[in-house]
């Protein structure tokens, strides 16, 4: 099975969407699949208004159709609602090709945080985008219910995971700062509501990992906060493990992979009681969800590391990929692109080892 993932979000962006898609592509051979990403790379690009770090593709439907034809996919998954997503959707509809989509960001709330555009307008546009999809993948039950209330259909669950080999407690700290250390990781942008964290009166130190359009303004407004910029891999994992509490002030994230990364590092979490944190931590005792974020952060200091570690152990990228490719196989079979005999009998047991087409596949289509 050949799966093409169309996405406007890709490197050099560092966010949960990119990490999730990279993980799905890496896992493809374990589910008898070849996967690649169709990204803005190779097309002329412009900066996204109010967010210059995100580049939007200036592509044509014909050029995109040629890229798709070169890959010869059995299935197309459209991950984002940007130019690549809309053009790929148009190609699929013109070719009467079934496709799936995913909903990663509370786009109406994201837009409303930046411009005076009613959420109802954004939901109308999103219903149009996702409406023709054979299945719309969402991360949690709360997101699913919210979208159903706004008229979305064919919703299926696709959970997220965490790399437990990378994110784990470590004996030594890489942060030589007064304790306790309160950490936040993610895009430094207005929709992340970071000032709700940075303005808190907390003992010890506040640390922010990440970059974005709001960083310069926030650094000027909060000079006592330690802004470390973008970190990845072992360096990021060591920072998690060197902190005491993870503070997640976002009100718009549908999941927040950073929540699982913090938990896997043994960090308790303080967050607002909104979807995302509610779904991830429901009944676990690994987080304090409070409208008073300062109170939540102080209470979280009392949570023992074993509790978030137990939560993180239940979320693997293997189970996430099993859901993702399970939905795709079902749609491809129903459309006649994939015979039932082609389905690996080990799929329900998390794949059959290595796909027939092998590893070492490109993460994205060549330009």
C-alpha positions as CSV (number, residue, x, y, z in Angstrom):
1,X,0.0,0.0,0.0
2,X,1.3,3.4,-1.0
3,X,0.2,6.3,1.1
4,X,0.7,10.0,0.3
5,X,0.3,12.5,3.1
6,X,-0.4,16.0,1.8
7,X,0.6,18.7,4.4
8,X,1.4,22.4,4.5
9,X,3.2,21.9,7.8
10,X,6.7,20.5,7.4
11,X,10.3,21.1,8.2
12,X,11.8,23.5,9.2
13,X,8.6,24.0,11.2
14,X,8.8,22.2,14.6
15,X,5.4,21.4,16.0
16,X,3.1,18.6,17.0
17,X,1.6,18.2,13.5
18,X,5.0,17.8,11.9
19,X,6.2,15.3,14.6
20,X,3.0,13.3,14.2
21,X,3.3,13.0,10.4
22,X,7.0,12.2,10.6
23,X,6.2,9.4,13.0
24,X,3.5,8.0,10.7
25,X,5.8,8.0,7.8
26,X,8.5,6.3,9.8
27,X,6.1,3.6,11.0
28,X,4.6,2.9,7.6
29,X,6.8,-0.2,6.8
30,X,5.6,-1.9,10.0
31,X,2.1,-1.7,8.6
32,X,3.0,-3.0,5.1
33,X,3.0,0.5,3.6
34,X,5.2,3.0,1.8
35,X,4.5,6.6,2.9
36,X,5.8,9.9,1.7
37,X,4.8,13.6,2.3
38,X,3.7,16.0,-0.3
39,X,4.8,19.4,1.1
40,X,5.5,23.0,0.0
41,X,9.1,22.1,-0.8
42,X,9.8,22.6,-4.5
43,X,7.1,25.2,-5.0
44,X,7.3,29.0,-4.8
45,X,6.4,30.1,-1.3
46,X,5.2,33.2,0.6
47,X,5.2,33.9,4.3
48,X,1.9,33.3,6.2
49,X,0.4,36.6,7.2
50,X,1.3,37.4,10.8
51,X,3.4,34.3,11.0
52,X,6.5,34.6,8.7
53,X,8.1,31.4,9.9
54,X,5.3,29.4,8.1
55,X,5.7,29.3,4.4
56,X,2.7,28.8,2.1
57,X,3.0,27.1,-1.3
58,X,2.2,28.9,-4.5
59,X,1.3,25.8,-6.4
60,X,-1.1,25.0,-9.2
61,X,-3.5,22.1,-9.3
62,X,-1.8,20.7,-12.4
63,X,1.7,20.8,-10.7
64,X,0.3,19.1,-7.7
65,X,-1.5,16.5,-9.8
66,X,1.8,15.6,-11.5
67,X,3.5,15.1,-8.1
68,X,0.7,12.8,-7.0
69,X,0.8,10.8,-10.3
70,X,4.5,10.3,-9.8
71,X,4.0,8.7,-6.5
72,X,1.1,6.4,-7.6
73,X,-0.6,6.4,-4.2
74,X,-3.2,3.8,-3.2
75,X,-4.5,6.4,-0.7
76,X,-4.1,10.1,-0.1
77,X,-4.4,11.6,3.4
78,X,-4.8,15.4,3.6
79,X,-3.3,16.6,6.9
80,X,-3.8,20.4,6.8
81,X,-6.2,23.0,5.5
82,X,-3.6,25.2,3.8
83,X,-2.9,25.6,0.1
84,X,-1.4,22.1,-0.3
85,X,-4.4,20.7,1.4
86,X,-7.0,22.6,-0.7
87,X,-5.2,21.8,-4.0
88,X,-4.8,18.1,-3.1
89,X,-8.5,18.0,-2.2
90,X,-9.4,19.5,-5.6
91,X,-7.3,16.9,-7.4
92,X,-8.9,14.1,-5.4
93,X,-12.4,15.4,-6.2
94,X,-11.7,15.9,-9.9
95,X,-10.3,12.3,-10.1
96,X,-13.2,10.9,-7.9
97,X,-10.5,9.6,-5.6
98,X,-11.5,8.9,-1.9
99,X,-9.3,10.6,0.7
100,X,-9.1,11.1,4.4
101,X,-8.3,14.2,6.3
102,X,-7.2,15.1,9.9
103,X,-8.1,18.0,12.2
104,X,-5.1,19.1,14.2
105,X,-5.8,22.6,15.3
106,X,-8.9,24.5,16.6
107,X,-8.6,26.7,13.6
108,X,-11.7,28.9,14.3
109,X,-10.3,29.8,17.7
110,X,-6.8,30.3,16.2
111,X,-8.1,32.7,13.6
112,X,-10.3,34.6,16.2
113,X,-7.2,35.1,18.4
114,X,-5.5,37.0,15.5
115,X,-8.3,38.7,13.5
116,X,-11.9,39.8,14.1
117,X,-13.4,36.9,12.2
118,X,-16.4,35.1,13.7
119,X,-15.8,31.4,14.6
120,X,-19.0,30.5,12.7
121,X,-17.4,31.6,9.4
122,X,-14.3,29.5,10.0
123,X,-16.4,26.4,10.9
124,X,-18.4,26.8,7.7
125,X,-15.1,26.8,5.7
126,X,-13.8,23.8,7.6
127,X,-17.0,21.9,7.0
128,X,-16.6,22.5,3.3
129,X,-13.0,21.4,3.4
130,X,-13.5,18.2,5.4
131,X,-17.0,17.3,4.1
132,X,-16.0,15.2,1.1
133,X,-13.5,13.1,3.1
134,X,-14.2,9.4,3.6
135,X,-13.0,9.9,7.2
136,X,-11.9,12.8,9.3
137,X,-9.3,11.8,11.9
138,X,-9.5,13.6,15.3
139,X,-7.3,13.2,18.4
140,X,-9.7,13.0,21.3
141,X,-13.3,12.4,22.3
142,X,-13.7,16.1,23.2
143,X,-12.6,17.3,19.7
144,X,-14.9,14.7,18.2
145,X,-17.9,15.9,20.1
146,X,-17.1,19.6,19.5
147,X,-16.9,19.0,15.7
148,X,-20.1,17.0,15.7
149,X,-21.9,19.9,17.3
150,X,-20.7,22.0,14.4
151,X,-22.1,19.6,11.8
152,X,-19.0,17.5,11.0
153,X,-19.5,13.9,10.0
154,X,-17.5,10.7,9.4
155,X,-15.3,11.4,12.4
156,X,-12.8,8.7,13.6
157,X,-10.2,8.6,16.3
158,X,-6.5,8.9,15.8
159,X,-4.6,9.3,19.1
160,X,-1.0,10.6,19.5
161,X,2.0,9.1,21.1
162,X,5.4,9.8,22.7
163,X,8.9,8.5,22.2
164,X,9.6,6.8,25.5
165,X,13.2,6.0,24.4
166,X,14.0,9.7,24.1
167,X,11.8,11.3,26.8
168,X,12.5,9.9,30.3
169,X,13.8,11.0,33.7
170,X,17.5,11.7,33.9
171,X,19.9,11.8,36.9
172,X,21.6,15.1,36.1
173,X,20.1,18.5,35.4
174,X,21.2,20.7,32.4
175,X,19.5,23.8,33.9
176,X,21.6,25.6,36.5
177,X,18.7,27.8,37.7
178,X,16.9,28.6,40.9
179,X,14.2,26.0,41.7
180,X,11.5,25.1,41.2
181,X,11.8,25.3,37.4
182,X,8.5,25.8,35.6
183,X,8.8,24.9,31.9
184,X,6.7,25.6,28.8
185,X,7.5,24.1,25.3
186,X,5.9,25.1,22.0
187,X,5.4,27.7,19.4
188,X,5.8,31.2,20.9
189,X,2.7,32.7,19.3
190,X,-0.4,34.6,20.4
191,X,-2.7,31.5,20.2
192,X,-0.5,29.7,22.7
193,X,-1.6,32.1,25.5
194,X,2.0,32.2,26.9
195,X,1.5,35.5,28.7
196,X,-1.0,33.7,31.0
197,X,2.0,31.6,32.2
198,X,4.7,34.3,32.1
199,X,2.7,36.8,34.1
200,X,2.3,34.4,37.1
201,X,4.0,35.2,40.4
202,X,5.9,31.9,40.9
203,X,9.0,31.0,42.9
204,X,12.1,29.8,41.2
205,X,12.5,30.1,37.5
206,X,10.4,30.1,34.3
207,X,11.8,28.6,31.1
208,X,10.4,28.7,27.6
209,X,11.6,26.4,24.8
210,X,10.5,27.3,21.3
211,X,10.4,30.1,18.9
212,X,7.8,32.2,17.0
213,X,6.5,35.6,16.1
214,X,5.6,36.6,19.7
215,X,9.0,35.8,21.1
216,X,10.6,39.3,20.8
217,X,7.7,41.0,22.4
218,X,7.4,38.5,25.3
219,X,11.1,38.7,26.0
220,X,10.9,42.5,26.3
221,X,7.8,42.2,28.5
222,X,9.2,39.4,30.8
223,X,13.0,39.9,31.0
224,X,13.3,37.5,34.0
225,X,12.1,34.5,31.9
226,X,14.7,32.2,30.3
227,X,13.9,31.9,26.6
228,X,16.0,29.1,25.2
229,X,14.8,29.1,21.6
230,X,14.2,25.9,19.6
231,X,15.5,22.7,21.0
232,X,15.2,19.1,19.7
233,X,16.2,15.5,20.4
234,X,18.4,14.8,23.4
235,X,18.8,18.5,24.2
236,X,15.1,19.0,24.5
237,X,14.6,15.8,26.4
238,X,17.3,16.8,28.9
239,X,15.5,20.2,29.5
240,X,12.2,18.4,30.2
241,X,13.9,16.1,32.7
242,X,15.7,19.0,34.4
243,X,12.5,20.9,35.2
244,X,10.0,20.5,38.0
245,X,6.5,21.4,36.5
246,X,5.3,21.7,32.9
247,X,2.9,24.6,32.5
248,X,0.6,24.5,29.5
249,X,-1.4,27.7,29.1
250,X,-2.9,27.0,25.7
251,X,-6.7,27.2,25.3
252,X,-6.9,26.1,21.7
253,X,-4.7,22.9,21.3
254,X,-6.7,19.8,20.3
255,X,-4.1,17.5,22.0
256,X,-0.6,18.8,22.7
257,X,2.1,16.2,22.2
258,X,4.3,18.3,24.5
259,X,2.0,17.1,27.3
260,X,3.0,13.5,26.8
261,X,6.6,14.5,26.4
262,X,6.5,16.2,29.8
263,X,4.7,13.2,31.4
264,X,7.3,10.8,29.9
265,X,10.0,12.9,31.5
266,X,8.3,12.6,34.9
267,X,6.9,16.1,35.0
268,X,3.5,16.9,36.5
269,X,1.5,19.4,34.4
270,X,-0.4,22.5,35.2
271,X,-3.0,23.6,32.7
272,X,-6.4,25.2,32.2
273,X,-9.4,22.8,32.3
274,X,-9.9,22.8,28.6
275,X,-10.0,20.1,25.9
276,X,-6.5,18.8,25.2
277,X,-5.4,18.7,28.8
278,X,-8.7,17.3,29.9
279,X,-8.6,14.5,27.4
280,X,-4.9,13.6,28.0
281,X,-5.0,13.7,31.8
282,X,-8.6,12.6,32.7
283,X,-8.6,10.7,36.0
284,X,-4.8,10.2,35.9
285,X,-3.7,12.5,38.7
286,X,-0.7,13.5,36.6
287,X,-1.9,17.1,36.2
288,X,-3.7,19.9,38.0
289,X,-6.3,21.6,35.8
290,X,-7.4,24.8,37.3
291,X,-8.8,28.1,36.1
292,X,-6.2,29.7,38.5
293,X,-3.0,28.6,36.6
294,X,-0.8,29.8,39.5
295,X,-2.6,27.6,42.0
296,X,-2.4,24.7,39.5
297,X,1.4,25.2,39.1
298,X,2.0,25.3,42.8
299,X,-0.2,22.2,43.5
300,X,1.5,20.3,40.7
301,X,4.8,20.5,42.6
302,X,3.3,17.9,45.0
303,X,2.7,15.3,42.3
304,X,5.2,12.4,42.4
305,X,7.0,11.6,39.1
306,X,5.7,8.0,39.1
307,X,2.2,9.3,38.3
308,X,2.9,11.1,35.0
309,X,5.3,8.3,34.0
310,X,2.5,5.8,34.4
311,X,0.3,7.9,32.1
312,X,2.9,8.3,29.4
313,X,3.6,4.6,29.3
314,X,0.0,4.1,28.0
315,X,0.7,6.2,24.9
316,X,2.9,4.8,22.2
317,X,3.5,5.9,18.6
318,X,2.9,2.2,17.6
319,X,-0.7,2.3,18.8
320,X,-1.1,5.7,17.1
321,X,0.1,4.4,13.8
322,X,-2.1,1.3,14.1
323,X,-5.1,3.6,14.3
324,X,-3.9,5.8,11.4
325,X,-3.2,3.0,9.0
326,X,-6.2,1.1,10.1
327,X,-8.5,3.9,9.0
328,X,-6.6,4.3,5.7
329,X,-6.8,0.6,4.8
330,X,-10.5,0.6,5.5
331,X,-11.1,3.5,3.1
332,X,-8.7,2.1,0.5
333,X,-10.4,-1.2,0.6
334,X,-13.9,0.2,0.3
335,X,-12.8,2.3,-2.7
336,X,-11.2,-0.7,-4.4
337,X,-7.7,0.7,-4.3
338,X,-6.6,-2.2,-2.0
339,X,-7.8,-5.8,-2.0
340,X,-8.6,-7.4,1.3
341,X,-6.0,-10.1,0.5
342,X,-3.4,-7.3,0.6
343,X,-4.0,-6.6,4.2
344,X,-1.4,-7.9,6.5
345,X,-2.9,-10.5,8.9
346,X,-0.7,-9.0,11.7
347,X,-2.1,-5.5,11.3
348,X,-4.3,-5.7,14.4
349,X,-1.2,-6.8,16.3
350,X,0.6,-3.7,15.3
351,X,1.9,-4.7,11.9
352,X,4.0,-7.5,10.3
353,X,7.5,-6.3,11.1
354,X,8.7,-4.7,7.8
355,X,6.7,-3.7,4.8
356,X,7.5,-5.4,1.5
357,X,8.7,-2.1,0.1
358,X,11.2,-1.7,2.9
359,X,12.6,1.2,4.9
360,X,14.8,4.0,3.9
361,X,11.9,5.8,2.1
362,X,11.9,9.5,1.5
363,X,10.1,11.6,4.1
364,X,8.7,13.8,1.3
365,X,8.3,13.7,-2.4
366,X,11.3,15.1,-4.4
367,X,10.7,18.5,-5.7
